[in-house]
Each structure stands twice: as structure tokens, then as C-alpha cells.
Amino acid sequence: MTNHACEFHLHNGKRCNRQAGENKRCIFHTDLDDNDRITHKKFDKEIIKLIAKRDGAWEGFIFPSDTYLNEVTIEFPIYLNGAQFRNVSIENVIFNGNVELKGCVFSGNVSLKKCDFVNIQALAASFHGELFLSPIKVTSTLDLSKSEFLGRFELRGFLDGNVNFNSAYFMSRVLFSHMRNVSISLSGAISASTAMSGYVEISNPNDSKIKKLVRRAKKTLWQTKQLTISLFNKSKDYVLRKFKSASTKTKNKLIKIRRRFPYEEQGTIESALFNGRVSFSSVVFDKPKLVTFHHVDLRRSGFESTDLKGVSFIGCNWYQKKLGRNGIDSEHRLLSSDFHARRLFLPRIESTCRSIRQALEENKDFALANDFFIGEMEAKRQQLGFFKKHFFSLLAWYKAISNYGTSPLTCIRFFVFFCVLHSSVIFHEQIASTLENNGNIAVTTSYAEPEELYADAEYLTKTFGESVVYSLQTMTLQREKISDYPKSPYGLKVFNFFAALIGPALTLFLGLSIRTRIKRA
């Protein structure tokens, strides 16, 4: 190669200026089909040299058909903007500097396993094959906005910083999943020992009978001793075995009972994938039925202008502590008093909640969909004027009576309140009519006899009970006439009329809210 400088232009307008051949391209910017292209092994060696020199200016590099990088720690930033890759496999590599992949093209499959990053900037990158990021750890930022993923995409790991997928395009199967690492510790010792013992008898034919008897007695004594020891050991082993078996069974039962409640697993590390804010604004899922979010933390996620109908959310965490229910992070803006912020964000929040609700309903997760239906209706109500928002609109009463048809308890409270109020008015009217016709009752005078007090207390109790029954019958349309008091004031007749309207409406809302808690059609 003659001494030429590489004329490849970097993003800052400067040239590469590495040594080049006749084609005015260095070994890193030479096309794969060019005659001056070096072999795969030489290219890898040159990359290792760049790493050793801490040279991270790799913009526009044309990598060979297969790129492997294993067991390396890179302490400096790497700029790969506009680079071209085929198949890439990176495993157990630590990048302590920023990694920029803006505008890169990956025409093959990409696999990143057990890699640590600080920042990844892959704006407008193109992945034509499969992309597996499992598991990876990113401590600061992962930016894949405006990128296209034409093959299968899978992401697992620990993302502690902000994640950006805005305006990304996913063409095939997509999986965002939590990470669970279980370390198993095996420890134990196996020991065996063999002991042999016996009685050795040395006899002499010339011994006397007494010596023979003594020797025989010693042998019998020794055999008795060994038999006793053997029986004792067997009994001891049997008792210990039974005791250990019983204690093990008891311990296992206690552990089984304990594990029915929340507990900390030893040696287990779990990650909900997204530990920071994550944005999926204007994302396109070409095949939403192949998209799955599996046990992912989505409490600080945003899905503005993204169609999620058909997407599967399995075991995801949406709970918002400030709202007291599941929802999206941007719903906190509902509490903002800034007029322009409300006008800007409330329609977006309504649309996002509607999209998530539809996705959850398609997954038959109706209980979770109820919370996003509340968010959708609340965002819609908050867009109204002050009086319409709180008093003069169907949404205001829908919220007050049944929390948008999702709370049976709210319906019951409202029904009981109105029933007590209506009963109290009827009770007051009956007492007033009694006083007008019969004069004072005993409880109103200080000189009444006990018998009169008891009688009047019984009368008051009976009258209030009749008032409650009358109110219930009126609110459930069980009475043929709205009012049975021809001399009652006009206001009471109007009140009875409204009770006959509100009662059936509350009963209907109660039935709908109970049905909604079970299933939303």
C-alpha cells in the first residue's frame, strides 16, 4: 500500500487520515469486496491494537462478516456512528465509556450477553436480523429512538437509567422481560469408616479344664458385650433416623407454610428490567400480537401516540402510589394547576389510557383494565370547565356515584346516604303531622310518666322504621303512588319524585359496577 491518507469523512467534518491504499480508504473503511480489503484475522488484530492504544474513533468502520468480542474491559468511549456490521457476538465485555452507534447498520444477527454499559446511543440504527440483549446492564442511558428492528427483538437485564424507544419500529416478535438469577450453593461432606473387631482365641491342648472354662466364659462375655453394643447402636440409629425424618418433615411443612407469604429468597437476584424512566412514544409495533411485556416495571413508562391494541402485558407493575391505583406516570399531571400543561397533556393521557385499556381487555385482564378506564375518564373530565367538571355534567355524577362504574362500594354508600336523607324527611313529616293532630308527645315534656316515655319511644322507633321502608319502596319503585300524604307540602312531593328517579339509577349503577369488577364487555 502506498502512503495515502484515508478520506472517509467523520460526523464532525474531519477526515479519518489513517494510512490508506490506492482507493483512499484505510483498512477499516475499505469495502468487503475491495481488492485492498484485509483478511478477517488481520482486521481483528488491528481492532485489538486500537483497544490497546485507547483509540475509540471507529466511525464508519466496515466490520467483517462475523465479529466476536469476549472477556474485555474497555475504559474509553467508542464512537461507531455509521458503522456497518454483519453478525455480532459480544459476551462478558465491560464498557466503562460511552458507546455511540448512531446510524449503524446491522445486516446480520446481534447477540450481547452479560455485558455492562454506562451509556448506549443507538439513534436511528437499523437491525436487519435478530437482536438479543440478554442480559445486559446499563447504568445511565439506553437510547434506541428512531431505530428499526426488522428481526426478532429480545431485551432482558438491569436498566438503571433512562430508556428511550421513541419513534422506533418493530417488525417481528418483541419481548421485554424481567431477569431472575438464582445461585445454588452445594456443600456437603461424605465420610465413611469401616471398623472391624473380633475375638481371637489362642488355645493350647495341654490347658486344664479350668483354663478352658475361663476362656469359654471370656468368649461368652465378649460375645454378649458385642451383641449388646450392636443392639444399642441399631436402636440408636433407628431412633435418630425417625427423629431426623420427623424433624425434616416438620421443617419442610413450616417452610411450605412460610413461603405462602412474602419472603426473601437467598441467592436470588431479580430485576424488573426498567428501573428508571422509559419512553415508548410514537412506537410502531407491526405485529402487536407478537409483542410481550413480561413482569416488567412500567410505573415510570410513557406510551404516548403508540397503538398498544393486541400487545400482551403479563404480570407488569403499573401501580402509582400518588393515584392509589394502577396507571401511567404522566397521570400525575392531572393534579397540576397549570392551565397550559393540562390543556397539552390531558388529551394525550386520555388516549394513552384508552390504548392500554384496550390491550388489557384483549388479554382478558379486566380488573387491571378498570384502573386505566378510570384514568381515561378522569382525563376526559378534567378537560371540562370548573362547574361542569364538578357538578353539571354526566361525567361528574358518574364519578361521584360509582367512580365511573367501577366501585360498588361507592354506589352502596351513595344509596344508603340518600335513603337515610329521604327517610329523615319522611320521619320529620310524620312527627309533624302527629303533633298537629294529637298535640305534644310525652318525650317533649319534662313531667311525662315512664310508661308514656316507653310508649312514645316505641312509637318513634316504629315511625322511623316505617319511614325507612317507605323510602326503600319509593327508591325501588315498589309504591304505586309517589306520595301517600295528600296534605304534605309540595317540597316533599318533589323530593319523593327525585327519590323515585335516583333509586333505580343507583341500583343500575350498582349492578353495572359489580359486573365491571368481574368482567368488562
C-alpha positions as CSV (number, residue, x, y, z in Angstrom):
1,M,0.0,0.0,0.0
2,T,1.3,3.5,-0.8
3,N,1.2,6.3,1.7
4,H,-2.2,7.9,1.3
5,A,-4.5,9.3,3.9
6,C,-8.0,7.9,4.4
7,E,-10.5,10.4,3.0
8,F,-13.5,9.0,4.9
9,H,-15.4,11.9,6.4
10,L,-16.4,11.8,10.1
11,H,-19.5,13.3,11.6
12,N,-17.6,16.4,12.6
13,G,-16.5,17.1,9.1
14,K,-12.9,15.9,9.6
15,R,-11.3,13.1,7.7
16,C,-10.1,9.8,9.1
17,N,-6.5,10.4,8.0
18,R,-5.4,6.8,8.8
19,Q,-3.0,5.2,6.4
20,A,-4.8,4.2,3.2
21,G,-4.2,2.5,-0.1
22,E,-4.9,3.4,-3.7
23,N,-8.6,3.6,-3.0
24,K,-8.0,6.4,-0.5
25,R,-9.6,4.2,2.3
26,C,-7.9,2.8,5.3
27,I,-8.2,-0.9,6.3
28,F,-11.2,-0.1,8.5
29,H,-13.2,1.8,5.8
30,T,-12.5,-0.5,2.9
31,D,-15.5,-2.3,1.4
32,L,-15.6,-6.1,1.9
33,D,-15.4,-6.8,-1.9
34,D,-12.5,-4.4,-2.4
35,N,-9.2,-5.9,-3.5
36,D,-7.4,-4.0,-0.8
37,R,-9.5,-5.5,1.9
38,I,-7.5,-7.3,4.6
39,T,-8.4,-10.7,6.0
40,H,-10.8,-11.3,8.9
41,K,-7.9,-12.3,11.3
42,K,-5.8,-9.2,10.4
43,F,-8.9,-7.0,10.9
44,D,-9.4,-8.5,14.4
45,K,-5.7,-7.9,15.3
46,E,-6.0,-4.3,14.2
47,I,-9.1,-3.8,16.4
48,I,-7.1,-5.2,19.4
49,K,-4.3,-2.7,18.6
50,L,-6.9,0.2,18.7
51,I,-8.2,-1.0,22.0
52,A,-4.6,-1.2,23.4
53,K,-4.0,2.4,22.2
54,R,-7.3,3.6,23.6
55,D,-8.4,4.8,20.2
56,G,-12.2,4.8,20.1
57,A,-12.7,6.7,16.8
58,W,-14.4,3.8,14.9
59,E,-16.9,5.8,12.9
60,G,-17.9,4.3,9.6
61,F,-15.9,1.1,10.2
62,I,-16.9,-1.8,7.9
63,F,-16.7,-4.9,10.0
64,P,-16.2,-8.4,8.6
65,S,-19.0,-11.0,8.3
66,D,-18.6,-12.2,11.9
67,T,-17.5,-10.1,14.8
68,Y,-16.6,-11.6,18.2
69,L,-15.5,-9.8,21.3
70,N,-15.2,-11.7,24.7
71,E,-13.7,-11.1,28.1
72,V,-12.6,-7.5,27.6
73,T,-12.8,-4.3,29.6
74,I,-12.9,-1.1,27.6
75,E,-12.1,2.0,29.6
76,F,-12.6,4.7,26.9
77,P,-15.6,5.9,24.8
78,I,-16.2,4.2,21.4
79,Y,-17.7,6.1,18.5
80,L,-19.2,3.7,15.9
81,N,-21.6,6.1,14.2
82,G,-22.4,5.0,10.7
83,A,-20.5,1.7,11.1
84,Q,-21.6,-1.4,9.2
85,F,-21.9,-4.8,10.9
86,R,-22.9,-8.3,9.9
87,N,-23.1,-10.9,12.6
88,V,-22.0,-9.7,16.0
89,S,-21.4,-11.6,19.2
90,I,-20.2,-9.8,22.4
91,E,-20.0,-11.6,25.7
92,N,-18.7,-10.7,29.1
93,V,-17.4,-7.3,28.0
94,I,-17.4,-4.2,30.2
95,F,-17.7,-0.8,28.5
96,N,-16.8,1.9,31.0
97,G,-17.1,4.7,28.4
98,N,-19.9,5.9,26.2
99,V,-20.8,3.7,23.2
100,E,-22.3,5.6,20.2
101,L,-24.0,3.6,17.4
102,K,-25.9,6.3,15.6
103,G,-27.0,5.3,12.2
104,C,-25.3,1.9,12.3
105,V,-26.5,-0.9,10.1
106,F,-26.5,-4.5,11.4
107,S,-27.3,-6.8,8.5
108,G,-26.9,-10.0,10.5
109,N,-27.8,-11.3,13.9
110,V,-26.6,-9.4,17.0
111,S,-26.1,-11.0,20.4
112,L,-25.0,-9.2,23.6
113,K,-24.6,-11.4,26.7
114,K,-23.5,-10.4,30.2
115,C,-22.3,-7.0,29.1
116,D,-22.1,-3.8,31.2
117,F,-22.6,-0.4,29.7
118,V,-22.6,3.2,31.0
119,N,-24.4,4.8,28.0
120,I,-25.6,3.4,24.7
121,Q,-26.6,5.9,22.0
122,A,-28.0,4.0,19.0
123,L,-30.2,6.7,17.5
124,A,-31.6,5.7,14.1
125,A,-29.8,2.4,14.0
126,S,-31.0,-0.4,11.7
127,F,-31.1,-4.1,12.8
128,H,-32.0,-6.4,9.9
129,G,-31.5,-9.7,11.8
130,E,-32.3,-10.9,15.3
131,L,-31.2,-8.8,18.3
132,F,-30.7,-10.4,21.7
133,L,-29.8,-8.3,24.6
134,S,-29.9,-10.9,27.4
135,P,-28.8,-10.0,29.9
136,I,-27.2,-6.5,29.8
137,K,-26.7,-3.8,32.4
138,V,-26.9,-0.1,31.6
139,T,-26.2,2.3,34.5
140,S,-27.1,5.5,32.7
141,T,-28.9,5.8,29.4
142,L,-30.1,3.4,26.6
143,D,-31.2,5.4,23.6
144,L,-32.7,3.3,20.7
145,S,-35.0,6.0,19.4
146,K,-35.9,6.1,15.7
147,S,-34.3,2.7,15.2
148,E,-35.8,-0.1,13.2
149,F,-35.8,-3.7,14.3
150,L,-36.7,-6.0,11.4
151,G,-36.0,-9.3,13.1
152,R,-36.8,-10.8,16.5
153,F,-36.0,-8.5,19.4
154,E,-35.4,-9.6,23.0
155,L,-34.3,-7.5,25.9
156,R,-33.5,-8.7,29.5
157,G,-31.3,-7.2,32.1
158,F,-30.8,-4.3,34.5
159,L,-31.5,-0.9,33.1
160,D,-31.0,1.6,35.9
161,G,-31.1,4.8,33.9
162,N,-33.5,6.3,31.3
163,V,-34.5,4.2,28.3
164,N,-35.7,5.8,25.0
165,F,-37.5,3.9,22.3
166,N,-39.3,6.9,20.8
167,S,-40.4,6.5,17.1
168,A,-38.8,3.0,16.9
169,Y,-40.2,0.4,14.5
170,F,-40.6,-3.2,15.5
171,M,-41.4,-5.6,12.6
172,S,-41.3,-9.0,14.2
173,R,-41.6,-10.7,17.6
174,V,-40.7,-8.5,20.6
175,L,-40.0,-9.5,24.2
176,F,-39.3,-7.2,27.2
177,S,-38.8,-9.4,30.2
178,H,-37.6,-9.3,33.8
179,M,-34.4,-11.0,34.9
180,R,-34.0,-13.7,37.6
181,N,-30.7,-15.0,38.6
182,V,-30.5,-17.9,41.1
183,S,-27.2,-19.0,42.6
184,I,-27.2,-22.5,44.1
185,S,-24.7,-23.3,46.8
186,L,-23.8,-27.0,47.2
187,S,-21.9,-28.0,50.2
188,G,-21.5,-31.3,52.0
189,A,-19.2,-33.9,53.1
190,I,-19.1,-37.6,52.6
191,S,-17.3,-39.7,55.0
192,A,-17.1,-43.4,55.5
193,S,-15.3,-45.5,58.1
194,T,-15.0,-49.2,58.5
195,A,-14.2,-50.8,61.8
196,M,-13.5,-54.5,62.3
197,S,-13.2,-56.1,65.6
198,G,-13.2,-59.7,66.6
199,Y,-12.3,-62.1,69.4
200,V,-9.1,-64.1,68.8
201,E,-8.8,-67.2,70.8
202,I,-5.5,-69.0,71.2
203,S,-6.0,-72.4,72.6
204,N,-3.5,-74.9,74.0
205,P,-4.4,-78.5,74.0
206,N,-2.5,-79.0,77.2
207,D,-4.6,-76.5,79.2
208,S,-6.5,-77.7,82.1
209,K,-10.3,-77.8,82.2
210,I,-10.4,-74.7,84.4
211,K,-8.5,-72.7,82.0
212,K,-10.8,-73.9,79.2
213,L,-13.8,-72.9,81.2
214,V,-12.4,-69.5,81.9
215,R,-11.5,-69.0,78.3
216,R,-15.0,-70.0,77.2
217,A,-16.6,-67.7,79.8
218,K,-14.5,-64.8,78.5
219,K,-15.6,-65.6,75.0
220,T,-19.2,-65.7,76.0
221,L,-18.9,-62.5,77.9
222,W,-17.2,-60.8,74.9
223,Q,-20.0,-62.0,72.6
224,T,-22.7,-60.8,74.9
225,K,-21.0,-57.4,75.1
226,Q,-20.7,-57.2,71.3
227,L,-24.3,-58.2,70.9
228,T,-25.4,-55.6,73.4
229,I,-23.4,-52.9,71.7
230,S,-24.8,-53.9,68.3
231,L,-28.4,-53.8,69.6
232,F,-27.8,-50.4,71.2
233,N,-26.3,-49.0,68.1
234,K,-29.1,-50.3,65.9
235,S,-31.7,-48.9,68.4
236,K,-29.9,-45.5,68.5
237,D,-29.7,-45.3,64.7
238,Y,-33.4,-46.2,64.4
239,V,-34.4,-43.5,66.9
240,L,-32.1,-40.9,65.3
241,R,-33.4,-41.8,61.9
242,K,-37.0,-41.5,63.0
243,F,-36.3,-38.2,64.8
244,K,-34.5,-36.7,61.8
245,S,-37.3,-37.8,59.5
246,A,-39.9,-36.3,61.7
247,S,-37.9,-33.1,62.2
248,T,-37.3,-32.8,58.4
249,K,-41.0,-33.3,57.6
250,T,-42.0,-30.7,60.3
251,K,-39.3,-28.2,59.0
252,N,-40.5,-28.7,55.4
253,K,-44.1,-28.1,56.4
254,L,-43.2,-25.0,58.2
255,I,-41.1,-23.7,55.2
256,K,-44.0,-24.5,52.9
257,I,-46.4,-22.5,55.1
258,R,-43.9,-19.7,55.4
259,R,-43.4,-19.5,51.6
260,R,-47.1,-18.8,51.2
261,F,-46.3,-15.3,52.4
262,P,-43.8,-12.7,51.1
263,Y,-40.2,-13.7,51.9
264,E,-36.7,-13.0,50.7
265,E,-35.1,-15.7,48.6
266,Q,-31.5,-16.3,49.4
267,G,-29.1,-16.2,46.4
268,T,-31.8,-14.8,44.1
269,I,-31.4,-11.5,42.2
270,E,-34.4,-10.2,40.3
271,S,-34.7,-7.2,38.0
272,A,-37.9,-5.7,36.7
273,L,-35.8,-4.5,33.6
274,F,-36.8,-0.8,33.8
275,N,-35.5,0.8,37.0
276,G,-35.7,4.4,35.5
277,R,-37.9,6.2,33.2
278,V,-38.8,4.6,29.9
279,S,-40.4,6.2,26.9
280,F,-42.3,4.4,24.1
281,S,-43.7,7.5,22.4
282,S,-44.9,7.0,18.7
283,V,-43.6,3.5,18.6
284,V,-44.9,1.2,15.8
285,F,-45.4,-2.5,16.5
286,D,-46.0,-4.0,13.1
287,K,-47.3,-7.3,14.7
288,P,-48.7,-6.3,18.1
289,K,-49.9,-9.8,18.9
290,L,-46.3,-10.9,19.0
291,V,-45.2,-8.2,21.4
292,T,-45.0,-9.2,25.1
293,F,-44.1,-7.2,28.3
294,H,-43.3,-9.9,30.9
295,H,-43.1,-9.0,34.6
296,V,-41.7,-5.5,33.7
297,D,-41.8,-2.4,35.9
298,L,-43.9,0.1,33.9
299,R,-44.6,2.6,36.7
300,R,-42.4,5.3,35.1
301,S,-43.2,4.5,31.5
302,G,-44.8,6.6,28.7
303,F,-46.7,5.2,25.7
304,E,-47.9,8.5,24.1
305,S,-49.2,8.1,20.5
306,T,-48.5,4.4,20.5
307,D,-51.1,1.8,19.5
308,L,-51.0,-1.0,22.0
309,K,-54.0,-2.9,20.9
310,G,-53.0,-6.6,20.8
311,V,-49.9,-6.2,22.9
312,S,-49.6,-8.6,25.9
313,F,-48.8,-7.3,29.4
314,I,-48.1,-10.2,31.7
315,G,-47.5,-9.5,35.4
316,C,-46.4,-5.9,34.8
317,N,-46.3,-3.4,37.7
318,W,-48.3,-0.3,36.9
319,Y,-49.1,0.9,40.5
320,Q,-49.0,4.6,41.1
321,K,-48.7,5.4,44.8
322,K,-49.9,9.0,44.3
323,L,-53.0,7.8,42.5
324,G,-53.8,4.9,44.8
325,R,-54.3,2.6,41.7
326,N,-52.7,1.4,38.6
327,G,-51.9,4.0,35.9
328,I,-49.3,5.7,33.9
329,D,-46.7,8.1,35.3
330,S,-47.9,11.1,33.3
331,E,-51.3,10.9,35.1
332,H,-49.7,12.9,37.9
333,R,-50.1,15.9,35.6
334,L,-53.8,15.7,36.3
335,L,-53.0,17.2,39.7
336,S,-51.2,20.1,38.1
337,S,-52.8,23.5,38.3
338,D,-51.0,24.9,35.3
339,F,-53.6,25.6,32.6
340,H,-51.3,25.1,29.6
341,A,-49.8,21.9,30.9
342,R,-53.3,20.5,31.5
343,R,-54.5,21.5,28.0
344,L,-51.4,19.9,26.4
345,F,-51.1,16.7,28.3
346,L,-54.7,15.7,29.3
347,P,-55.8,14.6,25.7
348,R,-52.6,12.5,25.5
349,I,-53.2,10.9,28.8
350,E,-56.8,10.1,27.8
351,S,-55.6,8.5,24.5
352,T,-52.8,6.5,26.2
353,C,-55.0,5.1,29.0
354,R,-57.6,4.1,26.3
355,S,-54.9,2.3,24.3
356,I,-53.6,0.4,27.4
357,R,-57.1,-0.4,28.5
358,Q,-58.0,-1.9,25.1
359,A,-54.8,-4.0,25.2
360,L,-55.6,-5.3,28.7
361,E,-59.2,-6.1,27.8
362,E,-57.9,-8.1,24.8
363,N,-55.8,-10.0,27.3
364,K,-58.9,-10.6,29.5
365,D,-57.3,-8.7,32.3
366,F,-60.4,-6.8,33.2
367,A,-59.5,-5.9,36.8
368,L,-56.4,-4.1,35.7
369,A,-58.2,-2.5,32.7
370,N,-60.7,-0.9,35.2
371,D,-57.9,1.3,36.6
372,F,-57.0,2.6,33.2
373,F,-60.7,3.1,32.3
374,I,-60.7,5.4,35.4
375,G,-57.7,7.2,34.2
376,E,-59.2,7.7,30.7
377,M,-62.5,9.0,32.1
378,E,-60.7,11.2,34.7
379,A,-58.5,12.8,32.0
380,K,-61.7,13.4,30.0
381,R,-63.5,15.0,32.9
382,Q,-60.5,17.2,33.8
383,Q,-60.7,18.8,30.4
384,L,-64.1,20.4,31.3
385,G,-64.8,23.7,32.9
386,F,-64.9,24.0,36.7
387,F,-68.6,23.8,37.2
388,K,-69.1,21.0,34.5
389,K,-66.2,19.2,35.9
390,H,-67.6,19.0,39.5
391,F,-71.4,19.5,39.1
392,F,-73.1,19.9,35.8
393,S,-72.1,17.0,33.7
394,L,-72.7,13.3,33.4
395,L,-69.0,12.6,34.0
396,A,-69.1,14.4,37.3
397,W,-72.1,12.4,38.6
398,Y,-70.7,9.2,37.0
399,K,-67.5,9.8,39.1
400,A,-69.4,10.7,42.3
401,I,-71.9,7.9,42.2
402,S,-69.8,4.9,41.1
403,N,-66.3,6.0,40.3
404,Y,-67.0,5.6,36.6
405,G,-68.9,2.3,37.1
406,T,-66.0,0.5,38.8
407,S,-66.8,0.9,42.6
408,P,-69.8,-1.0,44.0
409,L,-69.0,0.3,47.5
410,T,-69.3,3.9,46.3
411,C,-72.8,3.1,44.9
412,I,-73.8,1.5,48.2
413,R,-72.6,4.5,50.2
414,F,-74.5,6.9,48.0
415,F,-77.6,4.8,48.1
416,V,-77.5,4.5,51.9
417,F,-76.9,8.2,52.3
418,F,-79.8,9.2,50.1
419,C,-82.1,6.6,51.7
420,V,-81.2,8.0,55.2
421,L,-81.8,11.5,54.0
422,H,-85.1,10.7,52.4
423,S,-86.2,8.6,55.5
424,S,-85.4,11.5,57.8
425,V,-87.5,13.9,55.8
426,I,-90.5,11.4,55.8
427,F,-89.9,10.8,59.6
428,H,-90.0,14.5,60.2
429,E,-93.2,14.9,58.2
430,Q,-94.9,12.1,60.1
431,I,-93.9,13.5,63.5
432,A,-95.0,17.0,62.5
433,S,-98.4,15.5,61.4
434,T,-98.8,13.7,64.7
435,L,-98.0,16.8,66.8
436,E,-100.5,18.8,64.7
437,N,-103.3,16.2,65.2
438,N,-102.7,14.9,68.7
439,G,-100.7,17.6,70.5
440,N,-97.4,17.1,72.3
441,I,-96.0,13.7,72.7
442,A,-94.5,12.6,76.1
443,V,-90.9,12.9,75.2
444,T,-91.3,16.6,74.7
445,T,-92.4,17.3,78.2
446,S,-90.4,17.1,81.4
447,Y,-93.3,15.7,83.6
448,A,-94.1,12.6,81.5
449,E,-94.5,9.3,83.2
450,P,-92.1,6.3,82.4
451,E,-94.9,4.4,80.8
452,E,-95.7,7.3,78.5
453,L,-92.0,7.6,77.6
454,Y,-91.7,3.9,76.7
455,A,-94.8,4.1,74.6
456,D,-93.6,7.2,72.8
457,A,-90.1,5.7,72.3
458,E,-91.8,2.7,70.8
459,Y,-93.9,4.9,68.6
460,L,-90.8,6.9,67.4
461,T,-89.0,3.7,66.6
462,K,-91.9,2.3,64.7
463,T,-92.4,5.5,62.8
464,F,-88.8,5.7,61.7
465,G,-88.8,2.1,60.6
466,E,-91.9,2.8,58.5
467,S,-90.1,5.8,57.1
468,V,-87.1,3.7,56.1
469,V,-89.4,1.1,54.5
470,Y,-91.4,3.9,52.7
471,S,-88.1,5.3,51.4
472,L,-86.8,2.0,50.2
473,Q,-90.1,1.2,48.5
474,T,-90.1,4.6,46.8
475,M,-86.5,4.3,45.6
476,T,-87.1,0.8,44.3
477,L,-90.4,1.7,42.6
478,Q,-92.4,-0.6,44.9
479,R,-95.1,2.0,45.6
480,E,-98.0,2.7,43.2
481,K,-98.2,6.4,44.3
482,I,-95.3,8.7,44.7
483,S,-96.8,10.2,47.8
484,D,-99.3,8.9,50.4
485,Y,-99.6,12.2,52.2
486,P,-102.3,14.3,50.5
487,K,-101.7,17.2,52.9
488,S,-97.9,17.0,52.6
489,P,-96.0,20.1,51.3
490,Y,-95.1,20.5,47.7
491,G,-91.4,20.1,48.5
492,L,-91.9,16.6,49.9
493,K,-93.7,15.5,46.7
494,V,-90.8,16.8,44.6
495,F,-88.4,15.0,46.9
496,N,-90.3,11.8,46.5
497,F,-90.3,12.2,42.8
498,F,-86.5,12.6,42.7
499,A,-86.1,9.6,45.1
500,A,-88.2,7.5,42.6
501,L,-85.7,8.5,39.9
502,I,-82.4,8.3,41.8
503,G,-83.1,4.9,43.5
504,P,-83.4,2.9,40.2
505,A,-80.4,4.8,38.8
506,L,-78.3,3.9,41.8
507,T,-79.5,0.3,41.6
508,L,-78.5,0.1,38.0
509,F,-75.1,1.6,38.7
510,L,-74.6,-0.9,41.5
511,G,-75.3,-3.8,39.2
512,L,-73.1,-2.4,36.4
513,S,-70.2,-1.8,38.8
514,I,-70.4,-5.3,40.2
515,R,-70.4,-6.7,36.7
516,T,-67.5,-4.4,35.7
517,R,-65.4,-5.7,38.7
518,I,-65.8,-9.2,37.2
519,K,-65.7,-8.5,33.5
520,R,-65.9,-5.5,31.2
521,A,-67.7,-6.3,28.0
